[in-house]
C-alpha cells in the first residue's frame, strides 16, 4: 500500500508542476499524463509482485 501512496504523490506532484508556471515547456498538460501512466503501471507491477510473495 505504501508503494501506491508514494507513486500517487509523485504523480500528483508531476501534474502540479506540469500545470504550473514552473514547467519549462509551458503551462498545460504535456508530459505529465505519460509519467502518471508509467507510475501507475510501475505501482501495479510492484504491488502485484509483493502480493505474490
N, C-alpha and C positions, 0 to 999 in steps of 0.2 A: 504494500500500500504506500510505503514511503517513496518508492520509485515513481509511482504515478503522481504523487503530490509534487515531487521535485520537477518532473517533466512538465506538469501543468504550470508551475511557477515560471519555468524558463519560457514556455510558450506564451504565457501572458505578458511577460516582460518583452519578448520579441515583438508581439503585436503592438504593445505600447510604444516601443521605440520606432517601429515602422510607421505608425500614425503620427508621431510627434515631429517637431521641427529638428530634432537631433539626427534624423535619418539622412545620411549623405546623399541618398538617391531621391530625396524629396518626399513630402508627406503623401500618404495614400498607401493602400495595400499593394505591396510589390513583392518582396521576398519572404515576408513572414508566413504566408499560408504554406509554402513549401517546408519551412522549418517546423511549423506546427504539425504537418503531416508526418515528417520524419521523426519528430519527437514522440508522436502518438504510436507510430509503428515500433519504435525502439522500446517504449514503455510496455507495450503489449507483449513483445517478444521476451523482454526481461522478466516481466511478471509471470508469463506463462512458463518460462524455464525454471523460475523459482518455485512455482507451484508443483512442478513435476518431481522435485527432489524429495 
